Amino acid sequence: MSEQLPQVETLFLHQRDDEYAVAVRKDGERVLHGVLELKETDAGPRPRRFRVKRGGGEEPRQPDQFVDLARSAERIRISEQTSRTARDRLVDMLDAYQLEAVQVRTCRYCANAGRYSPITEETAVKADRDYICPDCATQELERELSYKGQFTGAAQDRLEELLLEVGDLDRITNLLQGNLDPDLTKFDTISATVDEVDPVRVDELNLHPGLQDRAENRFEELLPVQSLSVRNGLFDGDDQLVVSATATGKTLVGELAGVNNALNGNGKMLFLVPLVALANQKHEDFEDRYGDVLDVTIRVGASRINDDGNRFDPNADVIVGTYEGIDHALRTGKDMGDIGTVVIDEVHTLKEEGRGHRLDGMISRLKHYTERRNSPAQWVYLSATVGNPEWLAENLGATLIEFEERPVPIERHVTFADSREKLGIENRLVKRAFDSESSKGYRGQTIIFTNSRRRCHEISRKLEYSSAPYHAGLDYKRRKTVERKFGNQDLAAVVTTAALAAGVDFPASQVIFDTLAMGIEWLSVQEFEQMLGRAGRPDYHDEGTVYTLVEPDAVYHNSMEMTEDEVAFTLLKGEMEDVRTVYDESTAAEETLANIVVAGKRAKALNDRMLGDVPTTYAVGKLLEWEFIDGLSPTPLGRAVTRHFLAPDDAFRILDGIRRDATPYDIVADMELADEEL
C-alpha cells in the first residue's frame, strides 16, 4: 500500500527493546508515529520492517518508506537514552544513505510513547535514575497525588512549583511519605524586623512610688511599643488601641496604666481576657507582683467561687476577669465600684462569630456603667493581629499605637500527611527541636495545636519526649503544673486547643499545626497568625519555626466547605481579616435585651455606640413579640434569658422542653443536636 508521506522537520529515533520508536514532527506537532526494525546485511544494518501506528493498531509499510522519510527530514535526532550498540547500528545505517544524525537528551517517557521532547540541564527533571521533561514529571506527580487523596489546586500548584524548582521527582514524592526535607517543606520566612524607637527610661516615668520602684527593679528602659504608648499619652489618661506582635511587650502597657491609676486612687483596674486559663494566669501574675499593695481578685463566668477557692471581691483594686465574667456582673446589677482603667486583651475577638457580639455589647454596657457612676475610665485595647487598625481605633475612640517589629524571624513549613502519619512527623519534629539549643542557652520546645481535647491527649501519649496536654478541661492546678514544667524546660512539648492561642505565655521555639481546625471550624487568617506568632521568643530563641501538617481532602465536620489543603494555602497567603462585629437577627435581639436589662430606656444609646450595626427597632419588636420585655423593661423571663447568656433559639428550646416536662438531660441533648445541625 502506497501513501504520500508527510514533510518532515525532525525525525526522532529512540531505542525500545530490540526496536526503535520513530516520531516525525512538523510545525511543532507530531505527524507520524511508528516503529522501525533493523536487520544485518553484508553491507551493514538496513531497515527490515517499518510500521506506522494508526489509532489503536499498526499499519505495515515498505522499509524504503522510512529511508524516504529520513532523506526528507531537515534534521535527524537520536535519543541519548539509546544504548551505544543500538546507536552505532543506527548511525551505520544512516551513513549508508549519506544521512547524519545528532544525539540529544530527550524525555524517556515521551520517547517510549513516540514523542520527541528534547530536554536541557535547565528543563530536565530527575526521575529515578533518568531524566524526563517537565510535562511528564507533572503527570507522574499527579498520579502520585491521586494515590494520597484529592489534592486541591492550591496544594497541587505548590508541589508542581517545587518540582520545577528542584528538578527531582523523587524528592517531591518523598514529601508525600512524611519526609521532612527542610529545603522542600519550607514555604517562606517571615523576617525579623526592627522598628527604631527611642526607648523611654523607666526612671523618667514619674509613676506612683509603689509602682515606680517595682518597675525600676524589673527594667531599665521600656520596650519600643511601650515607649510609643507612653509618648502618646498613656499616663495622661488617653484611650489607646495597641497593635503589636506577640512577645513585643504590649500587655505591660495596660498593666502600667491600670496599676498606676489604682495606686493613685483614680479607680480600680479591670483586666479582661477571653479565656479562663488566661484570667487565671494574669490573676496569679498580678497577685505575685502587686498583692502586697493592691487587692487582686478574679471574676470568671457566673461563678462567685474561683478555681483556686478564692471568693470574688467586687471591691478589689484589681479585677482580672473573662469578658463573660464581667458581663454577667453587669447583667445582674453587681456593684464593682469606681473603675479607673479597663484593659481589653485580645480585642480582635470582636470579629468572632460566636463571641464578638457579646464583647461588643459588654464594652458598651461597661462604658454605660462607668458613665452612670460619673467616673469615666481609661480604655486600653490590646491585640497582636488586626486587619483594619485605623478603622478600629477610630470607632473605639482610641489613639492607635501600632508597632510592626517582629523580634525573631519565623520560618514556615508545609508538609502533607494523613492523621496517622502526622503523629510520627510530630514526634520527629519535637525531638529535633528539644535536642537543639539556641545561642541563648535554651532548648527548643514545641506547642502543638489540634482541634479537640481528646486529640490533645492522644498526641501527648504518643510523643517519645516529655509532653503534656493543655486545654480548658483541665483543672486549675493541673494547668499550673504544665505551665511551670514548660517554663522550667522539663517538657519538650505541650499539646493544646485554642486556649494557648489567645495569650498564655509559653516560650516555645516551634509551633506545629496538627490540624488547621479549631473544633468544627477552620482557622481564620487572624487566628492562624496569632497562633504561629507563638514560635520564637527574643530572650530565648534565635528564630521560630512553624510546621503546618496538611491532610489532603480532609474535613473535620460536614459543615466545612473547604478541605484542609485548600485552607492551608489560603491561610499562608491570606491577608488579615478586618475586625468588625456583624449582627444577625438573633445576636441583635440578644444584645439589645442585655442593654435593656442594664440601661432600660437608654438601651438605644448603648446599641448606637457598638461597633456593629444593630437594628434596634427590629430587635425591640421581636423582644416584645417574644415577651422578653414589657415596654423597655425586661420581663422576668427576659432577665433569666440575659442572666444565662441565652440566644433566643436556645431560650425557646428550653421553654419548649419545660412545657413538655422533658428532663434537663433531654433538654441539653436537644440543644446539642440543634447545634450539630447548624
N, C-alpha and C positions, 0 to 999 in steps of 0.2 A: 504494500500500500504506500503510495507516494503522497506527501503533503508538503506544501510550502513551509519552510522553516522560518521562524521569526528572525528579524535583525537582532544582532547581539552587541551589547556594550561590554558585558562582563560574562565570562564563562568561569564558573567556580566548581572546583573538584575537591571532594573530601572523602577520605577512606572510611568505609563502613564494612567491617569484617573483610571478606575477600572481594568486595565490590567497591565502586566509587559512586558516591552521590553526585549528581550533576545538577547545577542550578544555573539558569540563564536569566540575566537581568537586562532590562531596557527601561530607560527613564525612571530608574529607581525602583521599578517593580519587577517581581519575578514573573516571567512569561512562559517558562518551561521548567519542569522538574522531572528528572529521570535517573536511570541507573545504568552505569557502564561496567562491563566486564572485559578484562584483557586476556589475551592468550599469548603464549610464547611461540614465536616462529624462528626460522633460521635467520631472519633479518632483524629479530628483536621483538619486543612487545608490540602487539597490534590490537585494535578493537575486535572483540569477539561477539558480544551482544550489546545492544542498546535498547533500552525500554523507556518509554515516556509514560509518566503517571497521568491518568485521567480519572477524575472523581475518586472512586474507591479502588480502581483497578489499574492495570498497566497495559500499554499497547506496545508490541514489539516493533522496532524499526530496523532498517538496514544499518549495519555498523558504519557504513560510509557516511550516513547522515550525521553521525557525531563528528566525523572529520570535517564535513561541510560547516557544521556549527562552529567548530574551533577555528576554521580559517576565516569565518566572517566576524569573529569576535575582535573587538578593539583591544581587549586585554584578557589574559587567562591567569587565574589565581588558583593556587593550591593551598589547602588548609595547612597551617603549621602543625596541627594535631595528627596529620598523616605521618605514618612511620617512615623511617629513612628508606627502607627497602621498597615500600609502596610508592614513595615519592620518586625514587630513582627510576622505577618502571614507567611512571607517568612521563617523566622528563625524557626518557629514552624514546617513548612512543611519540611524543610531540616533536622531538628533534627530527624524527624520520620524515615529518611533514613540514620541516623548516618553521616550526612554531615555538615561541618562547613563553615560559610561564614564570611567575614570581610567587615565591612562598610568602603567605601572610598569616598573621594571627587572627583567628576568627572564633566566633562563639560555637562551641562544640554542640550545644543543644540545637542551635539554629542549623548547623551543618548536618546533623543527623536527620533533621526534618527537611533537608533540601533547601535551606535558605542561606544566603550569603550575607554574613554580618561581620564585617571586619571590626576588630577592637584594637584599642591602643592601651598603653600603660595608664592613661588617664581615665579611660572608659571601662576597662576590664574589671569584672567583679570575680573574686576568687570563690570557687565553689568546689569543696572537697580538694582534689589535687589538680584542678583545672581552672580555666578562666572562661567566663561566659559574658554575654552582653547584658547591659542594664535591664532590657525588657525581659529577658529570660530569668534574670535574677529576681526581678519583681514578681514574675509569675510563680517562681518557686517559693518566694516568701509568702505570697498569698495562699499557696497550697498549705504551707506550714500553719499559717494563721487559721485556716479553716479547721485544722485538727484541734486547735486550742479553744475555739469558740468564735462567735461572731464579733470580730473587731469592727469598731465603727470607723468612719472616715478619718477622724482626728488621730486615733491611735495608729491606724494603718499608715497614714501620711507621715507620722513621726518615725515609724520604723523604716519606711521607704527612704526618708531623708537620711537616716543613719546608714542605711545600706549603701546609698550612693556616696555618702561621705567617707565611709571607711573601706568600701570596696571589698567586703568579706562577708559572704552569705552565712557562713558557719558561725561567725561571731554574733550575727544578729539573731539567728535561730537559737543560739545558746541562751540568749536573753529570755527566751520563752520557756527555758528549763530552769529558771531561777538563778542564772549566772549573774554575778554582781560586778561585772567589769565596769569600773567607775568611769572609764572613758566613754562608755556607751550608755550607762544609766543616767549620766549627768545631763540634766535638762538645761540648767543655766546657773549662774552665780549672781546673787544679789550683793552687790559690792558694799563694803563698808563705806560710809560717807561721813565727812566731818563738816559740821556747820559751825564756823568760827563765831563764838560768842565770848565777849569779855566776862569772866566769871565775877560774881559778887562774893566778896569775902564775908564769912559768917560773922566775924567780929564787928562788921559795919552795919548789922541788921537792926540793932536797937529794939530787940524783942523784949517781952516781959522777962525779968531776971530768971524766973523759974524755967523758962524755955531757952533763953539765951545761953545759959551755962551748959545745958544739955546739948544744944546744937553745936557749940564750940568744941565740946568733948567728942562729938561724932565726926565733924567735918571741919576743914579749914576754909573751904570755899564751896559754893553751890555748883551743882552741875548746870550745863547750859540751859536746859529747859526751865530749871528752877530760877536761874538768873534772869531769863527773859520774863518770866512771870512776875518776879519782884520788881523789875524795872518798869513793868506795865501796870502797876497799881495793885498788886496782891495785898499789900499791907495798908492800902488806902481804902479797902473795903470793896473794890471793884469786882463785879461778877466776871468769871473767866471760863472759857472753853479751852482746855489744854489738850492738844492732839499731838502725841509723840509716841514713837515706837516703844515696844516692850523693853524694860530694863534701862530706860533713859532717866528715870527718877521722877516721873510726873506725880506719883502718889504723894510724895513728900510736900508738893505744892499745897494740896488740900489739907494735909496734916498740920503744916506750919501755920496756915491761916486760921484753922479751926482751934488749935490748941492756944495760939496767942490770943485770940478773941476770948476764949473761955477763961484764961488766966487773968485777963484784963477786966473781967466782969461784963463783957459785951455779949453775953448769951452763950448757950451751950453749943457743942458741935454735934451734928448728925452726920455720920459717915455711912453711906448707903451703898450696898453691893447687891448683885443679882442672886447670889447663891449662899446657902447656909455655910458651906465649907469656907467660903471667903470671909463671911462675917465672923466665924469662929477664929480664924487666923488673925484678922485685924483686931478683934477684941483682945486676944491674948497679947498681941504686939503693943497695943495702947496701954493695957493694964501693966505690962512689964516696964514700959517706958515712962509712963506718967501716973501710975497708980498711987504714988505717994503724994501727989499734989492735986490730982483730979479724981473724982469718982467716975468710974468707967462701967457701963452696963451694955447689955446686948438685947436686941429685940428681933426675933426671927419668927415668921409665921404668925399664927394667932395665939401661940402658947405663951403663958406668963412664966414658965419654968424652962430654963435653958438646958442644953445637953450636959453641961458641967454642974448642974444643980443650983446655979445662982439664980436668984429671982430678979426679974426685970425691975429696974428702978427708974421711973419716968423723971425723977428729979436729978438724975446724974448729970455731971458736967459733959460727959462724952457718951453719946448713944451710938453704938455700932448696930446696924440693922440691915435686914434684907428689904428690898423695895416693898414686898408684900407685908412684912412685919410692921413697918411704919405706916403703910396704907391702912392696915387693919386698925391700928391705933386711931387714925384719923376717922375712919368709917364708924368706929364705935365711940367716938367722942372723948378719947383719953386726953388728959391734960399733960403735955410734955414740957410746960414751962416756956421760958423765953429762949428762942433759938437764934443764935448769932451767926452760925455758919452751917451750910448744907453742902456736903460733898457727894456728888453722884458719880460713883465709879462705874466704868463700862457703860457710858451713856448711849453708846451705839445700840444698846438693847432696844431703844426706841423703835428701831425698824423691824424687830422680830414680830412675826405674825401673831404668835400666841401671847406674847407678853408686852409688846411695845405699847399697846393702848393703855395698859394698866400703869406703866411707868409714866406715860404722858399725863394720864389723869392724876396720878399721885403727885407729880410735880405741881400741877395746877392747884390741887387741894392743899398741899403743904404751903404753897405761897399764900393761899387764902388764909390758912391758919396763922401764919406769921403776921400778915397784914391786920387780921382781926385783933391780934394782941398788940398792935402798934409797935412791932419790933421786927421790921424787915431785915431779912438775913442776907448775908453774902453767899452767893452760889458759886461753887466751883465744880465744873463738869469735866470728867476725865475720860479719854479714850485713846487707844492706840491706832484705831482704824476708822476713818470717816471719809466717805467719798465726796461729800459736799460741805466741808468745814465752814466756809464763809456763810453759806445759807443757814446752817445750823446755829452758828454763833449769833447771827443777826436775829433769828427767830427766838432764841433763848434770851436775848437781851444781854449778851455777854461779849467781852473782848476776846478775840481769837488769839491764842498763844500756840503757834504751830512750829514744831521743831522736827526736822526731817532727818536728823542724823541717825545712822544705824551703827552701833558701836563695833560690831564684828561682821565680817561677810557671812552670808549663808549660801551654801551650795545645795541646790535642789536636784533630786534624782527621781527618776521614774523607772519602775520595773513592773513586769506583768507576771501575775501568778494567780492560781486559784486558791481557795481558802485553806486547803491542806498545805500547799507549797508556801503560803505566807508564813506559817509558823516556823518552818525551817529557816527561811530568809531572816525573819526577825531574830531568831536565836543567833545566827551568824553575825548580824549587824550589832546586836547588843554586846556580844563577846568581843568583837573587833573594837568597838568604842571603849569598853571598860578596860581592855588590855593596853590602851594607849594613854598617854599623859600629855597634857598641854605644857607650854613653856612656863606656865604659872604654877605648875605642880599639881594639877587636878586631873583625876581620871575622867574619861568620857562616860557620861551617864545618859540614859535614854528615857524619853517619855513616849509611850506607845498609845495612840488614840484609837479607840474602837467604838462600836455603836451599841453595846449592851453590857450590862453588869456581868451577865453570865460569860460573855466572851472575855471580859477582863480577867476573870478567874481562870478560864481555860488557857489563855495565853500565858499568864503568870506561872501556872503549874508546869508548863512545858518548857519554859526557859531554863537553860542549864545554870546560868549565873543567878545570883540572888536578886529577887524581884518581889513586887507586891502589887495586888490590885488596889485601886484607889477610886472610890466613887461615893455618891451621896448616900448609898445604902449602908455604908459602914458607920459604926457609932463614933462619937467624937474622940474617944481615947485611942481607938484603932487608927483613925486618920492621923492623929497627932504622932503616933508611933511611926507611921510610914513617913511623915514629913521629917521627923527627927533623924531616922535612919538614912533617908536620902541625903539630907543635909550633911550628915557625917560621912558620906560616901560608903556606907555599909550596904547600899543597894545599887545594883547595876542598872535597874530599870523600874519604873512604875508603869502600870497599865491602867488606863483611865478612860472614862467617858468625858462628857463635856465639862465636868467640874473643874479640871485644871485649866481649861482653855481660857476661862474668864479671869485668871489672875493669881491663883495660888502659886506661891513663889518657890519653884523648884529649879535650881541652877543646872539645867540639862544642856549637854552639848549636842544632842541628837534628838530629833523628833521623827517618829515613824507613824505614818497613817496606815493602820491595818485595814481600815475602810475609809471611804470618803463620805460616809453617812453618820449622822448622829440620830439614834433612834430610827425612825422610819422616813427621815427626810435627808436629802443631800445637803452638804455644807454649802453655805454661801461663800462668795469670794472673801467677804469680810471675816467670817468665822475661820476660814482656811488661813488667811493671813495672820489672824490673831494667834492661831494655834502654832503655825510654823515659826512665828516670832519667838516662841519659847526656846528655840535652838540657839545656843551660843550666848554666853554672858561675858561682858567685858572684863570682869575681875577674875574670871575663871578660865575662859577658853580663848583660843586663837581664832576659831571660826565655828560656825554652826553648820550642821548637816541635817538635811531633811530628805526622807525617803517616802514616796507615795507608792504603796503596793496596790496595783490595779488589777482587778479581775475582769477580763473581757466579758461583756454581755451580762454582767451581774447586776441584779437589783435586790434590795433587801425588804421591799414591800410592794404589793401590787399597785399601789398608788404612784410609784415612781415612774415618771415618763422617760427619763434618760437612763442609760446604762453607766456603769462605773467608769469605763474607759472614755465615754463621751464627757462625763463630768470632770474627769481628771484634767483634760486639756482646756476645758472651759475655765477651771479654777486657776491653772497655771498661767494662762494667757489673759484671764479676765481682768476687768477694771473694777475697782472698789465700788460697791453699791452705795447709793445715796442713803443717808439716814433720814427717813421720813416715816411718819406714822399714818397708816391708811385705815380708814374706818369703813366697815360694812354696817348693815342694819343692826346686827346683833351687838357688835362692840360699841356702836354709837349709843344704843339703849343702855348697855351695861355701865358705861362711864357717865352718862347723863344721870342715871339713877344714883350712882355713887356721889355725884356732885350735888344732887338734890338732898341726899341724906346729910351731907356735910354742910352745904351752904344754903339750902332752901331756895328762896326766890332769887338768890344771886347765882344759881347754877348756870344760867346762860353766860354770865361773865366768865365763869370758870371754863365753860366749853369754848368760848371765843378765844381764849388765850392759849389753848392747847395747840400743839404743832399740827395735828391733823385737822382736816375739815370735818366737823361734827354737825350733821343735820339736826339741829336742836328741835325744831318744830316737829319733824317726823318722829324723833325719839320720844318726845314728850307725849305725842299722840298714842304711840304704841304702849308706853308705860301706863297711860290712863286706861287704854283698852284692856291691858292685862291686869289691871287693878293693883299695880305695884306702887302707884301714887294716887293721892286724892288731892286735886288741885296741884300745888307744888310742894306737897308734904308727902313723905313716904308712908305707906300703909305698913302695918306690922309685917305683912308678907314681903313688902319691898325692903324693909330693914333686914329681914332674915336673908333674903337673896344677896344683898350687898355685903352683909357681915361675912358670908361664906364665899364671896367672890364667884358667884354662880353666873354663868352665861344664861340668857333666857331659856334656851333649849334645854339646858341641864335642869333648870328650875322646873320647867314643865314636866320633864321626865320624872323628877322626884315627886311632884304633886300627883301625877298620874299613878305612880306606884303606891303612894299613900292611899289614894281613893280606891285602889284595887286590893288594899290590905296586903300588899306584897311585903316580904321581909326586907330588911335593909340589905341583905346579901343579894337578893334578886334585883333590887333597885340599882345597886352598884354594878352588877353584872350587865344589866340593860344599858347603863351608861357607857360601860367599857365597850360593849358590842357596837353601840352607836358611833363611838369614836373610831372603831376599826373600819366602819363603813364609809367614813368621810374620805 
